[in-house]
Structures are given as C-alpha cells and as structure tokens.
C-alpha cells in the first residue's frame, strides 16, 4: 500500500487530534476582525471567534492561505509520503483548490486534488470516509474515484443572519440583500454545483426554521439519510433545540452538532444555522 498524505484546508471542520492521528494536514484559512488576522483554529478557536464576531461582525473579512504555505507543505510531504489526496472547499468560494493543484505540480509531488464543491461537515466526512477506505486497504485509484463521486451526494442548507456580509462577499446580489433587509425576508441558501444559491425566501424567522425542517423531510423521504449535522454560528443552545426537534421527527437519525467554520461565519453572520449531510 502507498503511504498517503491527506491534505485539506481549515474549512473542513475536522478535529485537530483526529487529523494528527490520520496523516491529515490542514492548511489554515484566515479570518480578519478589526484589522487583525487570525489563522483559523490556530490563532483563535471557533468559540473565541464567534464571541468577537457577535460584536465586530460588520468589518469581518476572510483571506485564503498564502501560496507559499502549500509549496512548503508539499515539499515536506514529498519526502515522507508516496502520494497525497487533497480535498478542498468549493472552488467557487475559495482559491485553495487551485493553489493546491499549482503547488503540487510545481513541487512534483503526486497529489490527487479534489474539489468537494461544498465545505465544513460534508467536506470533513468525505475525508473521514477516504481515511477509512485506506485503512481497509482499498486501492489508491478506487479511493480517488469514490471521493470524486461524493460532491453530488452532499448538501448544506443555511439560514444566514447577515445579508450585508453576504452582499459584500458576493454570495448574494445587492438587490437580493436590499430586498431581504427591507421586507424582513429570511433567505434559505444551498449549494448547487459548488455555488451558493438562494433556495427559498421566507417572511418570518420561525417559518424559515420550519422550511429548513421541511427541506430535510423531503430529503429523508427520498434518500433515508442515516446521519446529518447541525452547524451553528455561535448559538449552541439553538442547535441543541433543533437536534431535539429533528430527532423527534426522524427516529433513528443520527444528528451531530458542530460549530460552523469561522470563514463561513464571516459571510453569513453570528447566529446562522445550517443543516448538512453527505448521503451514502
């Protein structure tokens, strides 16, 4: 078996201890608050980040890793591993995917670079599945083929709280943002081939939450999901309430809770709620 290095970026939401035990190397993305830059999960924890975002969310920004960080990592990995598999957040949202390709080619390290076309829990789940396949002695080629099929089986629905930040980042148009703000509209966002798109518009916040549950109901009926994750932007109590409600509706469904990765929280705002999955 080839010795495989796993490469990703901090939008994967993976636990640092799990990553260290499984040859997973995480390039951190950056969040910028009040002009100070923090490397995600290194200089600031998710909890510390959301405490700051709650107060200083209006001027928060993100930036991708320096290209040199990829070069340095791949030069080191080339000496220790036979090959690598890199999975990154959607190429429609960040340049890490392209930087990873360019750096691996420049260094001459054999890396299969995959666009997950999503991020956070679903991206992390793809990597975990790949790691398990490798432990079961699945061939490198079969692992890569399986991972490349995953994006069409992943989805994330978001109920964002900051339309202004979404507009600044280009995730929604200025017209959509203005329309939502003036009419007190709550947008439901989802992923479509790697792009963030508006899936629905709801007037009342409680109805927006019900719409999220309805979208889950439709997917459960169609695909019989076994596991999902609720992501929250600093509102853990609300996430636990959603978990209770969903488990009552869908007995036997495993419902995880994670904190939304900061680079996503910057664009969607403190208090954002998400439901996401990677189906079998």
N, C-alpha and C positions, 0 to 999 in steps of 0.2 A: 504494500500500500504506500502511496505517496504521502509525504508529510505535508499536510495542508495548513496554510495560514489563512485565517478568516479576517477580512478587513471590512470595516463599515465606518459610519460617522455617528456622532452622538445623537442624531435624530432617531436612532434605533430603540432607545429607551431600555437597553439591556443593563442589568445589574453588573457593576464593576467586578465583583467577586466571581460571578458566573463567567464573565469574559476572560478573566485571568486564568481560570481553570481549563478553558477550552480553546486556547490559542486564537482568541478573538482580539483584534487590535482596532481600537476605536479612535478615529481622528475627531477631535472636538470642534464643533462649530462655535461661533462666538455670539454672545448677546451683549448689547451696549445699552446701558442705562445711565442717564445723567452724564453722558460723555465718557463713562468708564467701561472698558471692555473686559468681559469675563469669559473664560473658556468654559463651555457647558460641562457640568459635572466634575470639573477640576477646581476652578477658582470659586465656584458658587454651587451650592446644592439647589435642587429644584424648589425646596421649601423656602430657602433664603431668597431665591429669585422671585417667587410669587409674592413674598412679603414686600419686595421692592416694587414689583410691577403694579401692585394694588395702589401704590402712592404715586409712582412716576411712570405710569404706562403710556402717557401721551408722547413722550420723546424716546421711547424704546426702539431699538433697531437690532438687526442681525447682520452678521457677515460670515462668509464661508471661510474655511481654513486656507492658510497660505499654501500655494502650490508647492513650496519647498518642504512643507510638512509631509506631503505624500512622497516626494523624492527621498527624503531622509528615511522614512519608514520602509519604503520598498528596497532601498539599498541594504538596510539591516536585515529585512526578511529574506532577501535573496541569498544571504549567507547561511541562513538557518533552516530554510524550508525548500521543498522541491517545487512547490507551486502555491498559488493563492486563489481564493474565491472572494470577491468583493461584492457586497450588496449595499447599495446606497439609496437614500431618499429620492423621491421622484425628480428626474432631470428637468421637469417643468418648473420646479420650485427652487432648485439649488444647483450650483455648478460642480458639486463634489463628484458626481458621476463622471463627468468629462475630465476633470482634473485627475481622477483615479486612473482612467484609461491612458491619458497622456503620460503620466508619471511612470506607470508600469512599462509602457513602451520605451520610454527614454532610458530607464534603468535596465531593461532587458530581463525583467522578472516575469515569469509565466503566470499571469493572473487573468482569470475569467471575471470580467466586470459586468455586473447585472444591475439594471435599473428596476427597482422594486415598484416604481410608479405609485408609491404611497410613502408612509413613514410610520414612526412610533411603534406601537404594539405589533402591527401586522408585519412590519419590516423585521422586528426582533424575532417574531415567531418563524419567519422564513429562515433566518439564520439558525435558530434552535433546531428546526427540522433538518436542516443541512448537516449540522453537527451530529445529530443522532444517526443520520444515514451513514456518515463517515465512520462512526463507532461500530455500526453494523457491517462494515467492510463493503459497503456499496461502492461501485467503481466511481472514479472521479467524473467520468463522462456522464454517467447516469445521474449523479448528484447535480451536476450543472444543468442537465436537461430538465430535471424536475424543478429546480429553482427558477429556471427561465419561464416555466409554465405558471408560476404562482401569482404574478400580478393580476391576472384575470379572476382570481378567486378571492381577492382581498377588497375590503371596502372600509371606509370610515365616514360616518355622518357626524357633522359638527353643528353645534348651536353656539355661534360666536357671540361675544358681548361687545366687541369694539368695531363698529363699522368704519370709523375714521382710520384705524390702523389697517384694516383690510383694504381700504381705498389707497392709502399710502404705499402699501406693498404691492398693489396691482392685483390682489386676489379677487376683488370685485371692482366694478367700474364706479366712477364718481357719481353717475346717475343712480346706480343701484344703491349706493351708500346714502345719498341725499334722500332718495325715495324712502328707504328704510327708516332713516332718522326722523324725517318729518312726520311720517304716518305711524311711527312706533311699531314698525314691522320687524318681526324676528325672522331672520334668514336661516334656512337649513342648507348646509353645504355638504357636498360629497365629492368623490373622486371619479373622474371619467378619463380613462387612458392617461393617468398621471396629472391631469389638470384638475384644479379645484373649480367646481361649478355650483351654481345655485340650484338646489333640488326642489325647494319649496319656499313659500313666504307665508307667514302666519301672523295675525294681528296681536294675539295675546300670548304672553310667555308660557302660561300653563298649557295652552293649546300647542305651542311649539314642542314642549316636552312630550305631550301625547302623540304628536306627529312623529317624533323620534321613535317612540314605542311602536307606533303603527308600522313604520318602515321596518323595524325589527320583526314584528309579527309576520309581515309579508315574506321576509327572507326565511324565517323559521318554517313557515308553511311550505315554502318551495324547496329549501335545502336541508332542513332539520339540523341546524347548527348544533355542535356539541359544546362549543366554548366561544365566549366573546370577552371583550374587555371594555370597561367604562373608563374613559380618560377624563380627568378634571383639571382645570387650571386654578389650583389653589383652594378649591371648595370640596374638601374631602367628605364633609358631612352630607352634602348633597349627593355625592357619588354613592355613598352607602345607602342613602334613601332610595336612589334609583336601583341599586342592586337588590334591595329587599322587594321592591315593586316588580322587577323583572323576574326574580325567582318565583314569586307567587304566580305570575302569568305563565312561566315556562319551567315547569318542574323537571329537574334533571339537567338543566342547562348550567354549565359551569360559568360563573360570572366573576371575572377578575377585576381588580381596581388598580389603576396606575395614575401617576401624576403626568399630565401632558408635558411633553418635552418643551423646555423653555423657548426654543427657536420657533415653535408653533404658537406658543402662548403669546409671544410678542405680537404676532399678526392677528390673533383672534381675541385677545384681551382676557384680563382676570375674570374668572367666573365661567369661562367657556366649558361646555360639557360635550362629550363625544361618546359614540358607541362604535366599536370597530371589531373586525374579525378577519381571520384567514380560514376559509372553509376548506374542508377536505377535498 
